[in-house]
Amino acid sequence: MPPFFHFGRGAETPDDVRAFRDRVEAEALEIVEWWDEPDYVSVKFRDPDGYVIEVSWEPE
């Protein structure tokens, strides 16, 4: 797959994304990218099969 390709899911709040990032770190999964801005919070991580998955929040 191309490197830019990833799966994603939206979160309801920025804190949901931050808490998810903590769980990803606790499971020792590779964090590919992390953003924490006022209008965008995102964590991209690699699942055990090597796919990149993003969980993010941004205002509607």
C-alpha positions as CSV (number, residue, x, y, z in Angstrom):
1,M,0.0,0.0,0.0
2,P,1.2,3.6,-0.6
3,P,2.7,5.2,2.6
4,F,0.0,7.9,2.7
5,F,-2.8,5.4,3.0
6,H,-4.3,4.8,6.4
7,F,-7.6,3.9,8.1
8,G,-9.3,6.4,10.4
9,R,-11.9,7.0,13.0
10,G,-13.2,10.2,14.6
11,A,-13.3,10.7,18.3
12,E,-15.9,12.8,20.2
13,T,-13.5,14.9,22.2
14,P,-9.8,15.8,22.1
15,D,-9.3,14.1,25.5
16,D,-10.6,10.8,23.9
17,V,-7.8,11.0,21.4
18,R,-5.2,11.7,24.2
19,A,-6.5,8.8,26.3
20,F,-6.4,6.5,23.2
21,R,-2.8,7.6,22.6
22,D,-1.9,6.6,26.2
23,R,-3.4,3.2,25.5
24,V,-1.5,2.8,22.3
25,E,1.7,3.6,24.1
26,A,0.9,1.2,27.0
27,E,0.4,-1.6,24.4
28,A,3.8,-0.7,23.0
29,L,2.4,-0.1,19.5
30,E,4.4,2.1,17.2
31,I,3.1,5.7,17.0
32,V,3.6,7.0,13.5
33,E,2.4,10.6,14.0
34,W,1.0,12.7,16.8
35,W,-0.7,16.1,16.6
36,D,-2.1,18.1,19.5
37,E,-3.3,21.5,18.3
38,P,-6.3,23.6,19.5
39,D,-8.4,22.6,16.5
40,Y,-7.0,19.1,15.7
41,V,-5.8,16.2,17.8
42,S,-4.7,13.1,16.1
43,V,-2.7,9.9,16.7
44,K,-1.6,7.6,13.9
45,F,-0.2,4.2,15.0
46,R,0.7,1.0,13.3
47,D,-1.4,-2.1,14.1
48,P,0.2,-5.5,14.6
49,D,-0.4,-6.3,10.9
50,G,1.5,-3.1,9.9
51,Y,-1.5,-1.0,8.8
52,V,-1.5,2.7,9.9
53,I,-4.7,3.7,11.8
54,E,-5.6,7.2,12.8
55,V,-7.9,8.3,15.6
56,S,-8.6,12.0,15.5
57,W,-10.8,14.9,16.6
58,E,-11.5,18.3,15.1
59,P,-14.4,20.7,15.6
60,E,-17.4,20.4,13.4
